[in-house]
Amino acid sequence: MLRPACSLALILLWAGTAEAGAPALRSAHAIVVDDATGEVLLQKNGDTAAPIASLTKLLTAMVVIDARQDPDELLRITADDRDGRSSGGLRVGALASRGSLLELTLVASDNHAAAALARRYPGGLPGFHAAMQHKIARLQLTHTVIEEPTGLSAGNISSAQDLAKVLRAAAAYPLIAEITSRRSQMVSVNGRPLVVHNTNPLVGAPGWNIVLSKTGFTNEAGRCLSMRLQAAGRTVSVVLLGAVSSAQRAVDALQIRHWLGSGEKPSVATATAAREPPRRARLLFATARERDGALEPRPGFLAEAAQPAASGASAE
C-alpha cells in the first residue's frame, strides 16, 4: 500500500528535475509574492477572476473573528446550514462552540460549520453579507465577489492577485494562522472529541514550513490552494487556482518550492507551459484518493491523475 508521503516525495523528485527558469504550472491562475517586500515573483493570469471555492472561507473567518462574538457559545447546525451539494460536514442537530465551528471551517473546510457561523453573525445573514462587502472594500479586492460564506457558489470569484492580499490580511489574524498551519485538530462536537485533518496534505509534510493554508474544490473552480510558506529564507504567498486534479495542484506547489530554492528568479517571472509528469509519478500519486482534501491510500486505483476530477461538490 502506497503511503501519501511516498507519492509526494516521488513527485518532488520529478519536480526537482524540471528545467531551469520559471516553473511550468498547470493551474489556470497563479501568483507567488514575497511577503516582506510585496514583490511579485511569479504570475500566471494573476489578474483574471475565477471561482475560488473554499478559499472563500479565509474571508469568512476574518469577518467572523472581527465580530468578536463569544467563542464558547454553543451553536446548533440546522437544516438552513445544509448546502445540498456536499456529502460531508456536520449533521443537522450537531452542537459545537463557535470556536470549534471556526476550526472545522478552516481545517476540515466544513461547509455546514461555515454556514452556521454566518447565520449566527450579528444581524444574521444580512449582517454577515454587509460585513463581507465592507471587508472586500477595505482590502481593495478589485476582482472579488462573494455571494455566500462557504465557496460552494460559482459566483464566489476572485483573482490570484486579490487572494494574495487575502493571505496577507489573514496572516494578521494569529488564530487563523495557528489553526490552518496544523496538520490535524481535535474539536468537541456534541460533547465528544472529534479529530479532523487539514485539507492541505502538504501541511506538516517533511520539508514544508507552511504558516497559513486553505484549499478549495468545486467542479467550477477546480483544485485551488492558497498558502503562506517559508522557503529559501523568505516567506511567500502562493495562490493556485483552477488545477484539473489534486495531483496537478501538488506538482505546481512542489515546483514552486523547488524554484524558490534554485536561486534562478528574475524580478518577475511568467509561468511557462506545463509538461506532464512522468507516467510513474502520475500513477503513484493517483493511488491516493482524496477525502476532505487529505490523501488516503486507495489500493489498485491507477486512474490518470491528470484527468479531471469526478463530478461532485466541494470536498475542501
C-alpha distance (Angstrom), angle and dihedral (degrees) to the residues before:
residue distance angle dihedral
M1 . . .
L2 3.78 . .
R3 3.77 118.0 .
P4 3.84 117.7 -137.6
A5 3.80 90.4 -124.6
C6 3.81 89.8 57.8
S7 3.79 93.1 53.3
L8 3.80 91.5 47.3
A9 3.79 90.5 48.2
L10 3.79 92.1 51.7
I11 3.78 92.8 51.2
L12 3.81 89.5 46.9
L13 3.81 88.6 55.4
W14 3.79 89.2 51.6
A15 3.79 92.2 46.4
G16 3.79 89.4 51.2
T17 3.78 90.2 60.2
A18 3.81 93.4 55.5
E19 3.76 117.5 123.7
A20 3.79 119.6 -90.0
G21 3.79 118.4 -92.7
A22 3.77 132.0 48.2
P23 3.82 111.6 -7.9
A24 3.79 119.5 -105.1
L25 3.79 104.9 -116.9
R26 3.79 126.8 -163.0
S27 3.81 94.7 -165.5
A28 3.79 111.2 102.9
H29 3.81 93.3 -132.2
A30 3.79 129.3 23.9
I31 3.76 144.0 160.4
V32 3.81 136.1 179.8
V33 3.81 117.3 -163.5
D34 3.80 130.1 -175.3
D35 3.79 102.2 -126.9
A36 3.79 95.1 -154.0
T37 3.80 96.5 54.6
G38 3.79 104.0 18.5
E39 3.81 88.7 -124.9
V40 3.79 115.4 155.1
L41 3.80 105.0 -129.9
L42 3.79 99.1 177.4
Q43 3.78 134.4 8.5
K44 3.79 139.4 177.4
N45 3.81 118.6 177.7
G46 3.77 86.1 -27.3
D47 3.79 97.0 161.2
T48 3.82 97.2 49.5
A49 3.80 118.8 102.4
A50 3.81 119.2 -128.6
P51 3.82 137.5 160.9
I52 3.80 110.4 -74.2
A53 3.82 103.3 -167.6
S54 3.82 112.6 -165.5
L55 3.79 95.0 -2.9
T56 3.81 77.6 88.5
K57 3.78 87.5 76.5
L58 3.82 92.6 72.8
L59 3.80 88.4 63.3
T60 3.80 90.7 42.6
A61 3.80 90.8 53.2
M62 3.80 92.9 49.9
V63 3.80 92.1 49.8
V64 3.82 91.5 48.2
I65 3.81 93.7 47.8
D66 3.81 91.3 47.8
A67 3.82 89.1 61.3
R68 3.84 90.4 63.2
Q69 3.79 94.3 -145.7
D70 3.79 121.6 168.1
P71 3.85 107.0 -76.0
D72 3.81 90.5 -157.4
E73 3.80 96.2 54.9
L74 3.80 110.1 117.5
L75 3.80 115.2 -124.1
R76 3.80 126.4 -169.9
I77 3.80 124.6 -140.8
T78 3.80 109.7 -124.2
A79 3.78 135.6 -173.8
D80 3.81 87.3 -96.0
D81 3.81 88.7 67.2
R82 3.80 94.6 56.8
D83 3.78 114.5 104.7
G84 3.79 99.2 -162.9
R85 3.82 92.5 -138.0
S86 3.82 109.8 69.8
S87 3.79 122.0 61.4
G88 3.79 96.0 -153.3
G89 3.77 131.3 69.7
L90 3.76 136.9 81.5
R91 3.77 115.7 -39.8
V92 3.76 123.4 -114.5
G93 3.79 107.9 -87.0
A94 3.80 95.1 31.1
L95 3.80 114.1 139.8
A96 3.81 123.0 -149.2
S97 3.77 138.7 149.3
R98 3.78 120.7 -97.6
G99 3.80 88.4 -112.4
S100 3.81 92.0 53.4
L101 3.81 90.7 48.3
L102 3.80 89.4 53.0
E103 3.81 90.1 52.1
L104 3.80 91.3 48.2
T105 3.80 89.6 49.2
L106 3.79 94.2 52.8
V107 3.81 103.8 32.6
A108 3.80 103.1 33.8
S109 3.82 95.7 21.6
D110 3.80 89.9 -129.0
N111 3.81 107.5 -172.9
H112 3.79 94.9 -162.1
A113 3.80 90.9 52.7
A114 3.80 91.3 51.3
A115 3.80 91.6 48.1
A116 3.81 91.4 50.0
L117 3.80 91.5 51.2
A118 3.80 91.0 52.3
R119 3.81 93.5 44.7
R120 3.81 91.0 53.0
Y121 3.80 93.7 46.6
P122 3.84 114.5 121.1
G123 3.77 104.7 -79.8
G124 3.79 92.1 17.6
L125 3.80 122.0 -110.7
P126 3.83 93.5 -25.1
G127 3.80 88.8 55.3
F128 3.79 91.1 47.6
H129 3.80 93.3 50.0
A130 3.82 91.4 48.5
A131 3.80 90.3 51.2
M132 3.82 90.4 47.6
Q133 3.80 91.4 54.0
H134 3.79 89.4 49.5
K135 3.81 90.6 51.0
I136 3.81 92.0 49.7
A137 3.80 90.9 50.7
R138 3.80 93.7 45.4
L139 3.80 92.2 51.7
Q140 3.82 89.7 46.4
L141 3.78 93.1 -126.4
T142 3.79 100.0 174.7
H143 3.82 98.0 178.5
T144 3.81 98.8 40.2
V145 3.81 130.5 108.2
I146 3.81 121.2 170.5
E147 3.81 117.6 -169.6
E148 3.81 100.3 170.5
P149 3.83 138.7 6.2
T150 3.82 103.6 -108.0
G151 3.80 106.3 53.1
L152 3.79 95.2 -121.4
S153 3.79 91.1 119.1
A154 3.80 116.0 87.3
G155 3.80 84.1 -145.3
N156 3.80 89.8 73.5
I157 3.79 98.5 94.7
S158 3.78 138.1 162.8
S159 3.79 141.6 152.9
A160 3.79 128.9 -110.6
Q161 3.82 87.9 -113.0
D162 3.80 92.0 54.8
L163 3.79 92.1 45.4
A164 3.80 90.4 54.3
K165 3.81 85.5 58.9
V166 3.80 89.2 48.9
L167 3.81 90.6 53.3
R168 3.78 91.0 49.8
A169 3.80 91.0 50.1
A170 3.82 93.1 45.4
A171 3.80 89.9 52.3
A172 3.81 87.5 65.0
Y173 3.82 87.7 65.1
P174 3.82 105.5 77.1
L175 3.81 90.8 -165.5
I176 3.81 92.9 57.7
A177 3.79 92.0 47.0
E178 3.80 91.6 47.9
I179 3.80 95.6 47.3
T180 3.80 97.7 45.0
S181 3.80 95.4 46.0
R182 3.81 92.6 60.3
R183 3.78 119.6 99.9
S184 3.79 90.6 -146.0
Q185 3.77 139.0 -3.2
M186 3.79 136.9 -157.8
V187 3.79 115.4 -136.8
S188 3.77 133.5 174.0
V189 3.81 118.5 -115.0
N190 3.82 120.2 173.7
G191 3.79 87.0 -7.8
R192 3.79 93.1 -59.6
P193 3.81 129.6 106.7
L194 3.79 116.8 -105.2
V195 3.82 123.6 -172.8
V196 3.80 115.7 -148.2
H197 3.80 128.0 -175.8
N198 3.78 130.1 -137.1
T199 3.79 112.6 -100.3
N200 3.81 89.5 -137.4
P201 3.84 106.4 77.1
L202 3.81 90.2 -164.4
V203 3.82 91.4 68.3
G204 3.79 106.5 102.2
A205 3.80 92.8 4.5
P206 3.82 116.2 139.0
G207 3.78 112.2 -84.4
W208 3.80 95.0 16.5
N209 3.79 125.0 108.7
I210 3.80 104.0 -174.8
V211 3.79 113.9 174.5
L212 3.81 98.9 179.8
S213 3.79 130.3 13.5
K214 3.80 146.4 169.1
T215 3.78 131.1 171.8
G216 3.79 130.2 -163.1
F217 3.77 140.8 -168.3
T218 3.78 138.1 177.4
N219 3.77 128.2 142.4
E220 3.80 89.3 -107.4
A221 3.82 95.8 47.0
G222 3.80 100.3 37.2
R223 3.80 118.0 -154.4
C224 3.79 112.4 -23.9
L225 3.79 133.9 -176.3
S226 3.78 135.3 -177.6
M227 3.78 121.0 179.5
R228 3.77 145.5 149.2
L229 3.77 113.6 -136.1
Q230 3.76 138.4 173.2
A231 3.78 112.9 -125.6
A232 3.80 135.8 152.3
G233 3.80 92.1 3.0
R234 3.79 96.5 -53.6
T235 3.79 139.9 85.5
V236 3.78 114.2 -123.4
S237 3.78 136.6 -178.4
V238 3.80 114.6 -132.3
V239 3.80 124.4 -167.6
L240 3.81 123.4 -177.1
L241 3.81 121.6 179.6
G242 3.77 133.4 -179.9
A243 3.81 103.9 15.4
V244 3.79 110.7 164.6
S245 3.81 94.6 -137.0
S246 3.79 139.9 14.3
A247 3.81 88.4 -112.5
Q248 3.79 91.8 57.0
R249 3.79 90.1 48.9
A250 3.80 91.1 50.6
V251 3.80 92.5 48.4
D252 3.81 90.4 51.3
A253 3.82 91.2 51.2
L254 3.80 91.8 47.2
Q255 3.79 92.7 48.8
I256 3.80 91.7 49.7
R257 3.79 91.5 52.1
H258 3.80 91.2 48.3
W259 3.81 91.0 47.1
L260 3.81 91.9 51.1
G261 3.80 89.3 55.4
S262 3.78 95.2 45.1
G263 3.79 95.1 76.6
E264 3.82 90.8 -135.8
K265 3.79 99.0 115.5
P266 3.78 123.4 137.3
S267 3.81 115.2 -155.7
V268 3.81 89.3 -96.2
A269 3.80 123.6 9.7
T270 3.77 130.2 -168.9
A271 3.78 115.7 -141.5
T272 3.77 112.3 -113.5
A273 3.79 128.2 -137.0
A274 3.78 111.8 -68.7
R275 3.77 126.0 -118.0
E276 3.78 126.3 -153.5
P277 3.81 119.7 -97.4
P278 3.79 113.0 -117.5
R279 3.78 116.2 -80.3
R280 3.81 93.9 -108.5
A281 3.80 91.8 55.9
R282 3.80 92.1 46.9
L283 3.77 94.2 49.0
L284 3.79 95.5 45.6
F285 3.78 92.3 48.7
A286 3.78 90.1 47.6
T287 3.81 91.3 59.1
A288 3.79 87.3 74.3
R289 3.77 115.7 78.1
E290 3.78 123.9 -154.0
R291 3.77 119.7 -120.7
D292 3.79 112.6 178.3
G293 3.77 86.3 -21.5
A294 3.81 95.9 -56.6
L295 3.77 119.1 116.7
E296 3.79 116.2 -119.7
P297 3.82 128.1 175.4
R298 3.76 116.2 -95.8
P299 3.82 108.0 -173.4
G300 3.78 116.7 -145.3
F301 3.78 96.6 10.8
L302 3.81 108.5 124.4
A303 3.79 102.7 161.3
E304 3.77 114.2 149.0
A305 3.80 109.5 -90.1
A306 3.77 90.9 -149.1
Q307 3.78 93.0 65.0
P308 3.82 120.3 97.8
A309 3.77 117.8 -83.8
A310 3.78 117.6 -98.3
S311 3.77 117.2 -91.6
G312 3.75 114.2 -85.3
A313 3.77 145.7 101.9
S314 3.76 130.8 -85.1
A315 3.78 117.8 -40.9
E316 3.78 92.6 170.7
